[in-house]
Amino acid sequence: MNEFELIYSYFRDISPKRSDVLLGIGDDAALLRVEPNHTLVVSTDSMVSGVHFLSQWPPADIAWRAVMTAVSDLAAMGATPCWMTLALTLPEVDCEWLADFSRGISTAISATEMALIGGDTTKGPLNIGVTVFGQVPFQQEIKRSGARSGDIIFVSGYLGAAALALKNLKNNAIPEPDNTKIFSHLLHPYPRLDWIPLLRRYASAVIDISDGLSADLNHLCVSSQVGARLEQEAIPLHPLLKKYAVAEAVDIALFGGDDYELCFTVPATQVQDFLAAVSLANLHCFQVGTIIDGAGIQIIDEQKNSKTLEPRGYQHFN
Amino acid sequence: MNEFELIYSYFRDISPKRSDVLLGIGDDAALLRVEPNHTLVVSTDSMVSGVHFLSQWPPADIAWRAVMTAVSDLAAMGATPCWMTLALTLPEVDCEWLADFSRGISTAISATEMALIGGDTTKGPLNIGVTVFGQVPFQQEIKRSGARSGDIIFVSGYLGAAALALKNLKNNAIPEPDNTKIFSHLLHPYPRLDWIPLLRRYASAVIDISDGLSADLNHLCVSSQVGARLEQEAIPLHPLLKKYAVAEAVDIALFGGDDYELCFTVPATQVQDFLAAVSLANLHCFQVGTIIDGAGIQIIDEQKNSKTLEPRGYQHFN
């Protein structure tokens, strides 16, 4: 066993125990039991330094972010997370880095109750490959493609904080303690697993906002073969966005990604029941627009003027 | 959509269709149906240039090898392959390279009847992340840990050809056409999926030989808490090994990896039935030794002398 295989000792015992894992790390492959009458949901991501994170970030935050941005894709399908594999390529064996990184993985998989079921460690340029697994009862899966004309568009929380933090990496214009606060939105996203039960019941389509509301709502519309009309005034701007970037606040919220809030649609006939359920669940969401026939996204500004939104997202660090 | 997201167009339509894929590439995650009364089997690998392959190899071969070495892990659990995800990190968009690489992926997933269900493409140093999924009926899963004292040890085919090819990369001593022949063992491994039905029925433990018979049989023994006795004369040396590396042939077969044959154990009481079934299935295997109490691997040479085998494997290109 070489030193890179030994790396796995950092991850061997951090996994929450789950009874559906018949065999975890240590054999040729993992053996897993999917719950009867459930659909398996799988998403895979690779994270590269300078694209998805900066190498100077705390390793535990890099790890948390790698796990949670992948888990956000499960939430967007209405799936409860259950397992994860980690393929880690590292330029060198740095014990201090590894201890902190594995602590971040541990915290994230514990928070989401996922078992770490396998992995691979290799020598090479830093690359973090995460595959996450979730399950959802038959017929309760939610796709991007289910939105229909007339459906109401919601967003699960404030937008723009992570993009403001990215912006501030360059111009460093935000004083403490707001700087730390805003930066935590970028480093420490929380996938909206709390929305899963309500989405399964009411949502016609869901997407997670990783590239920006404009780009991701456009993905949803393209998949559903519909268009959308957004009310500019209804877009939930993060309070710190209004404090530090008034002039650009709407643009940052529309085109800045990395918030990992969910954007979803609910049929108009169900909205009243849905909002009652939201209130009962102690959640809060923002009604931002309506699905319409056609294609593309129209945005209605404060003067009731309509313009077509460019579906571009942020290029992270490029 | 940036150019790296567009890369996925190379892979979008190459996947075999499967009815158990409810939703493949294109949403936040894939939706999959696991067969009732089957265990899900998952293995993940990342392949790095200079460690698992050389960048000057034909892209289609790099792709084939990346898929098939991962699939070999499924065979070692008795699992039939069904799905795959591909996380591809590339330094640049090289259309010619991508076309050839996707052709290699296509050939491999077609040969193994796996659907490509998801992926991710990112800019960065070349890294190929493959996660493969298989299924096996309940109770027919085979682990490394099931070998018991008295079980007979088998190998599914000739060993050493791939390691000889690796060796020849350095000293280039083998003339054509044997050079091409031997090299194809390294570039184009065939995972032994043909053995799955028999292994499910008869094997007490299985491992695939990626690091070398010595190292991998040792993994099996450690997992099973047993030792092994190998008959040196019984080790199936590849014919070209005997032709070009007589003096080192046994060492290359023992310590050279990358053949992706299977090493497995069968309880002594079942061996007769097993061998009859092997013959009926038109397969061929080699009986190489016996599982014993204790730990470590003893090898019995032609003079009936016993020595302890060092469980080391090859370091590929280091």
Interface residues (C-beta under 8 A of the other chain):
Chain A: N2 L22 L23 G26 D27 D28 A29 A30 L31 L32 R33 V34 P36 T39 L40 V41 V42 S43 T44 D45 S46 M47 V48 S49 G50 V51 H52 S72 D73 L74 A76 M77 A79 W83 T85 L86 A87 L88 T89 I117 G118 G119 D120 T122 K123 G124 P125 N127 G129 T131 V132 F133 G134 E141 K143 R144 S145 V206 I207 D208 S223 Q315
Chain B: N2 L22 L23 G26 D27 D28 A29 A30 L31 L32 R33 V34 P36 T39 L40 V41 V42 S43 T44 D45 S46 M47 V48 S49 G50 V51 H52 S72 D73 L74 A76 M77 A79 W83 T85 L86 A87 L88 T89 I117 G118 G119 D120 T122 K123 G124 P125 N127 G129 T131 V132 F133 G134 E141 K143 R144 S145 V206 I207 D208 S223 Q315
